[in-house]
Amino acid sequence: MTDLSAPHAPAARSGALLFAGDVFCDLVFSGVRLPEEGAEVFSDGFSITPGGVANRAVAAARVGAPTMLLSRLGDDLLGSHIHAELAAEPNLDTTLLERVPGHQSPVSVALTGPHDRSFVTYEEHLPPLRVPSDIGAVAATHVGIARPLPDWVRRLRDGGTVVVGGVGWDHTGEWSRDVVDRLDEIDVFVPNDAEAMRYTRTDSALAAAEALAERVPLAVVTCGKDGVVAVDSANSQVISVDSVPVDAVDPTGAGDVFVATFMAGMHHGWPLEARLRFATLCAAIAVTGLGGAASAPGPQQLRDFVSARRPAGDWRLLDDLAVARTSA
């Protein structure tokens, strides 16, 4: 059983994980910065990969969690390519990935280095997504809480779904308290340390996690190279996990991979510390390749990394992944 102890926490294996949002076609150029006006720069690597919400869906599916993706793509050439890649992922149900005739799929060009990246994006907006009423059992879902949550989130939560929330960088600089007020509508909150400290007006990741845990059963604050800290207010736990040192190539999607594989750990029924260590490992491996979805690790890659690099911790939990992958 999951140890969330939240009022809405289901059994660890009851239903799939649901990720809803926009899928992008990411064109990733590595080892390059945005060129000056009129200049040309050359990249040392290139990849075409699913992006956006697909980062989370692919990452969870690759580590053995049955996963549903609710999104839309156009019938353009790039959309067809991305749809085919996603449909080929084991454990990923693309039944709810709609093709919209005449719609141009969202595209992002990412210029990345080891520690930062710049984007150029084109997106044609569509009406809000709707979750079908007959979707079946959903163990957990991930939503952004920067804006008011759609009605389907409450409906799923009332039916037993664990709601995991995230939030992006607030370019307005306001860091509105309305976002913190929405924590009452979710069960787990996973911001990074910069976001968490600004929303809580605190000066450390731990203080921010403690402040957030007063409003949500489980607050998980990621800290990049400094690891992650979690405060489980339901069980009076404070857990810190160190990062796994790697040579970063592209940080794109690392946060997505972390939260998705953390949620997959819920599906596998692992205790909180194991979920944190596992998600930290997955995110570290993801930044060694180009693109979030493309670099999300699978069971064999995880075992090979642990065997070669010997990161601290008990990694026998990786044995569960082989069983889950073959039985899903």
C-alpha positions in Angstrom: 0.0 0.0 0.0 1.1 3.6 -0.6 2.2 5.4 2.5 0.7 8.8 1.5 -2.1 8.4 4.1 -4.0 11.1 2.3 -7.8 11.1 2.5 -8.1 10.2 -1.1 -5.1 7.7 -1.5 -6.1 4.5 -3.3 -4.4 1.1 -3.2 -1.0 1.2 -4.9 -2.1 -0.8 -7.9 -5.7 0.3 -8.4 -5.9 1.9 -11.9 -3.5 3.6 -14.2 -1.6 6.9 -14.0 -3.2 9.7 -16.1 -1.3 12.6 -17.6 -3.3 15.2 -19.4 -2.0 18.3 -21.3 -0.3 19.4 -24.4 2.1 17.2 -26.3 4.9 19.0 -28.2 7.2 18.0 -30.9 10.6 19.0 -29.4 13.5 19.8 -31.8 16.5 19.7 -29.5 19.8 21.2 -30.4 22.6 20.6 -27.8 25.7 22.5 -26.9 24.6 25.8 -28.3 23.2 29.1 -27.1 20.7 31.4 -28.8 22.6 33.1 -31.6 23.0 36.9 -31.8 20.9 38.7 -34.4 22.2 37.8 -37.9 24.6 35.1 -36.6 24.6 31.3 -37.2 25.7 28.8 -34.6 26.3 25.1 -34.9 25.0 22.4 -32.5 26.9 19.3 -31.5 23.8 17.2 -31.2 20.2 17.0 -32.4 17.1 15.0 -31.5 13.4 15.0 -32.4 11.4 13.8 -29.4 7.9 14.0 -27.8 7.8 16.9 -25.3 5.3 18.6 -23.0 3.1 16.2 -21.0 4.6 13.3 -23.0 7.8 13.7 -20.9 5.8 12.6 -17.9 3.7 9.9 -19.6 6.7 8.2 -21.3 8.8 8.3 -18.1 6.1 6.6 -16.0 5.4 4.0 -18.6 9.0 3.1 -19.1 9.4 2.1 -15.4 6.4 -0.2 -15.5 3.4 1.9 -14.5 0.3 1.5 -16.6 -0.2 5.0 -18.0 -2.8 6.9 -20.0 -2.1 10.0 -22.0 -4.9 12.5 -22.7 -3.9 15.0 -25.3 -4.2 16.2 -28.9 -2.0 16.3 -31.9 -2.5 17.6 -35.4 -2.5 15.5 -38.6 0.7 17.3 -39.8 3.9 15.5 -40.5 5.5 16.2 -37.1 2.3 15.2 -35.3 2.2 11.9 -37.1 5.8 11.2 -36.2 5.3 12.0 -32.5 2.0 10.0 -32.4 3.8 6.9 -33.8 6.6 7.2 -31.3 4.2 7.4 -28.4 2.0 4.6 -29.7 5.1 2.4 -29.7 5.8 2.9 -26.0 5.0 -0.2 -23.9 2.6 0.5 -20.9 1.5 3.7 -22.5 -2.2 3.8 -23.5 -2.7 6.4 -26.3 -6.4 5.8 -26.9 -7.1 9.3 -25.6 -4.5 10.9 -27.8 -6.7 12.6 -30.3 -5.7 13.6 -33.9 -7.2 16.9 -34.9 -7.6 17.4 -38.7 -6.0 20.6 -40.0 -4.4 21.4 -36.7 -0.6 22.1 -36.5 0.9 20.2 -33.6 2.8 22.3 -31.1 6.5 22.6 -31.8 9.3 23.7 -29.6 12.9 24.3 -30.7 15.2 23.9 -27.6 18.7 25.2 -27.6 20.4 23.5 -24.7 23.5 23.3 -22.6 24.4 21.3 -19.5 22.7 23.7 -17.1 20.3 25.9 -19.0 18.2 26.1 -22.2 16.3 28.5 -24.4 13.1 27.8 -26.4 11.3 29.0 -29.4 7.7 27.6 -29.5 4.8 27.7 -31.9 1.4 26.5 -30.6 -2.2 26.8 -31.9 -4.5 26.8 -29.0 -7.5 24.4 -28.7 -10.4 24.3 -26.2 -9.7 22.8 -22.8 -9.2 19.0 -22.5 -12.1 17.0 -21.0 -11.6 13.7 -19.2 -14.2 11.1 -20.3 -16.7 10.2 -17.6 -16.1 6.5 -18.4 -12.3 6.6 -18.1 -12.2 3.9 -15.4 -10.0 3.7 -12.4 -7.2 6.3 -12.2 -4.7 5.7 -9.4 -3.0 9.1 -9.7 -2.9 12.1 -12.0 -0.7 15.2 -12.4 -2.0 18.7 -12.8 -0.6 22.2 -12.9 -2.0 24.4 -10.1 -0.8 27.8 -11.4 -4.4 28.3 -12.6 -7.7 27.1 -11.1 -8.1 23.4 -11.5 -10.5 22.0 -14.1 -13.7 20.3 -12.8 -12.5 16.8 -13.8 -9.8 17.0 -11.1 -12.3 17.2 -8.3 -14.4 14.4 -9.9 -11.4 12.0 -10.1 -10.2 13.0 -6.6 -13.6 12.3 -5.1 -13.5 8.9 -6.7 -10.2 8.0 -5.0 -7.5 9.4 -7.4 -4.4 10.8 -5.8 -3.8 14.3 -7.3 -0.2 15.4 -7.7 0.3 19.1 -8.4 3.1 21.0 -10.0 3.8 24.6 -10.9 6.0 26.5 -13.3 8.1 29.6 -13.0 6.0 32.7 -12.4 7.4 35.2 -15.0 5.2 38.0 -13.5 7.2 37.8 -10.3 4.0 38.0 -8.2 4.1 34.4 -6.8 0.4 34.7 -5.9 -0.9 33.3 -2.6 -3.8 31.9 -4.7 -1.6 29.1 -5.8 -0.8 28.1 -2.2 -4.5 28.2 -1.5 -5.1 25.6 -4.2 -3.0 23.1 -2.3 -6.2 22.1 -0.4 -7.4 20.6 -3.7 -4.4 18.2 -4.2 -2.7 15.5 -2.3 1.0 15.9 -3.3 2.8 19.0 -4.4 6.2 18.8 -6.2 7.8 22.2 -7.0 11.5 22.9 -7.4 13.3 24.8 -4.6 13.2 28.2 -6.3 9.5 28.0 -6.9 8.8 26.6 -3.4 10.8 29.3 -1.6 9.1 32.2 -3.5 5.6 30.9 -3.0 6.2 30.4 0.8 8.5 33.5 1.3 11.1 31.3 3.0 14.8 31.0 2.5 15.5 27.3 2.3 14.1 24.3 0.6 13.4 22.6 4.0 11.6 25.6 5.4 9.6 25.8 2.2 8.6 22.1 2.3 7.6 22.5 5.9 5.4 25.5 5.1 3.8 23.7 2.1 3.1 20.6 4.2 0.9 22.6 6.4 -1.5 22.8 3.4 -1.0 19.5 1.6 -0.4 16.0 3.0 2.9 15.6 1.1 5.3 18.3 -0.1 8.3 17.3 -2.2 10.8 20.0 -3.1 13.4 19.2 -5.7 16.8 20.9 -5.4 18.7 20.0 -8.5 22.3 19.0 -7.7 21.4 19.2 -4.0 18.8 16.4 -4.2 15.3 16.5 -2.8 13.5 17.1 0.5 10.1 15.9 1.4 7.8 16.6 4.3 5.0 14.1 4.9 2.7 15.8 7.3 0.3 12.8 7.6 3.1 10.6 9.0 5.3 13.3 10.6 8.2 12.4 8.3 11.0 14.6 6.9 13.2 12.9 4.4 16.1 14.2 2.4 17.8 12.4 -0.5 21.1 13.3 -2.2 21.3 13.8 -5.9 23.1 11.3 -8.2 26.2 13.0 -9.8 26.2 12.8 -13.6 27.6 14.7 -16.5 24.6 16.7 -17.7 23.9 17.2 -21.4 20.4 18.5 -21.4 18.3 19.5 -18.4 15.0 19.6 -20.4 12.3 17.5 -18.8 14.3 16.5 -15.7 11.5 17.7 -13.4 8.9 15.9 -15.5 10.9 12.6 -15.3 11.2 13.1 -11.5 7.5 13.6 -10.8 6.4 10.8 -13.2 8.8 8.2 -11.8 7.9 9.3 -8.3 4.3 8.6 -9.2 5.3 5.2 -10.7 6.9 4.4 -7.4 3.4 4.9 -5.8 2.0 2.4 -8.3 4.7 -0.1 -7.2 3.8 0.4 -3.6 7.2 1.6 -2.5 7.7 3.6 0.7 8.4 7.4 0.5 12.2 7.3 0.8 12.5 4.6 -1.9 10.3 6.6 -4.3 12.4 9.7 -3.7 15.7 7.9 -4.4 14.2 6.2 -7.5 12.9 9.4 -9.0 16.2 11.2 -8.3 18.1 8.4 -10.1 15.7 8.5 -13.1 16.0 12.3 -13.4 19.7 12.2 -13.2 20.0 9.6 -16.0 17.5 11.7 -18.1 19.8 14.7 -18.2 22.6 12.7 -19.7 20.7 12.5 -23.0 18.7 14.9 -25.3 15.1 15.5 -24.6 12.9 14.5 -21.6 10.9 11.7 -23.1 13.7 10.4 -25.3 16.1 10.2 -22.3 13.7 8.8 -19.7 15.3 5.5 -18.6 13.9 2.1 -18.7 14.6 -0.9 -16.3 17.7 -2.1 -18.1 19.3 1.3 -18.4 18.6 1.8 -14.7 20.2 -1.5 -13.7 23.2 -0.8 -16.0 23.8 2.6 -14.4 23.6 1.3 -10.9 25.9 -1.6 -11.7 28.5 0.7 -13.3 28.3 3.8 -11.0 27.2 2.2 -7.6 25.2 5.2 -6.3 24.5 5.1 -2.6 21.4 3.3 -1.5 19.6 -0.1 -1.7 18.6 -0.6 -5.3 17.0 -4.0 -5.0 13.7 -2.2 -5.8 14.8 -2.3 -9.4 14.0 -6.0 -9.4 10.4 -5.0 -9.2 10.6 -3.2 -12.5 11.3 -6.3 -14.6 8.2 -8.0 -13.1 6.1 -5.0 -13.7 7.3 -4.5 -17.2 6.6 -8.0 -18.3 3.2 -8.3 -16.5 1.7 -5.0 -17.4 
